[in-house]
Amino acid sequence: MERLLIFGLGGQEILFIALIVLLLFGGRKIPELMKGLGKGVKSFKDGMNGVENDLNPDNNDKK
């Protein structure tokens, strides 16, 4: 059986995790959680880019 590339989880495991999340948070809260997660990931990427720019000042002139 083929495994998905997400942490080596198969279809049944992902379905089980999704069901648990749905039961814990309810259908209305999931979009809000995903929006918050997306903002958190974007903020993390922006922070990492800021650190990279601070460490490599010669790259700032190229942008």
C-alpha positions as CSV (number, residue, x, y, z in Angstrom):
1,M,0.0,0.0,0.0
2,E,1.3,3.4,-1.0
3,R,2.1,5.9,1.8
4,L,1.5,9.6,1.6
5,L,4.5,11.9,2.0
6,I,3.1,13.6,5.0
7,F,5.2,12.1,7.9
8,G,4.7,8.6,6.4
9,L,1.0,8.6,7.2
10,G,-1.5,6.6,5.2
11,G,-5.1,7.5,4.2
12,Q,-6.7,5.8,7.2
13,E,-4.4,7.7,9.7
14,I,-5.1,11.1,8.1
15,L,-8.8,10.4,8.1
16,F,-8.7,9.4,11.8
17,I,-6.8,12.6,12.7
18,A,-9.2,14.7,10.7
19,L,-12.2,13.1,12.5
20,I,-10.6,13.7,15.9
21,V,-10.0,17.4,15.0
22,L,-13.5,17.7,13.8
23,L,-14.9,16.3,17.0
24,L,-12.7,18.5,19.2
25,F,-13.2,21.8,17.5
26,G,-16.4,21.5,15.5
27,G,-17.0,22.4,11.9
28,R,-17.2,26.2,12.4
29,K,-13.9,26.6,14.2
30,I,-11.7,24.7,11.7
31,P,-11.5,27.5,9.1
32,E,-10.5,30.0,11.9
33,L,-7.9,27.6,13.1
34,M,-6.5,27.1,9.5
35,K,-6.5,30.9,9.0
36,G,-4.5,31.4,12.2
37,L,-2.1,28.6,11.2
38,G,-1.5,30.2,7.8
39,K,-0.8,33.6,9.5
40,G,1.6,31.9,11.9
41,V,3.5,30.1,9.0
42,K,3.7,33.4,7.1
43,S,5.0,35.3,10.1
44,F,7.6,32.5,10.7
45,K,8.7,32.7,7.0
46,D,9.0,36.5,7.2
47,G,11.0,36.2,10.4
48,M,13.4,33.7,8.8
49,N,13.8,35.9,5.8
50,G,14.6,38.9,8.1
51,V,17.2,36.9,9.9
52,E,18.7,35.7,6.6
53,N,18.9,39.3,5.3
54,D,20.5,40.4,8.6
55,L,23.2,37.7,8.3
56,N,23.9,38.4,4.6
57,P,23.9,42.2,4.1
58,D,25.3,41.9,0.6
59,N,22.1,40.2,-0.6
60,N,20.0,43.3,0.4
61,D,21.4,45.3,-2.6
62,K,20.1,42.7,-5.1
63,K,16.4,43.0,-4.1
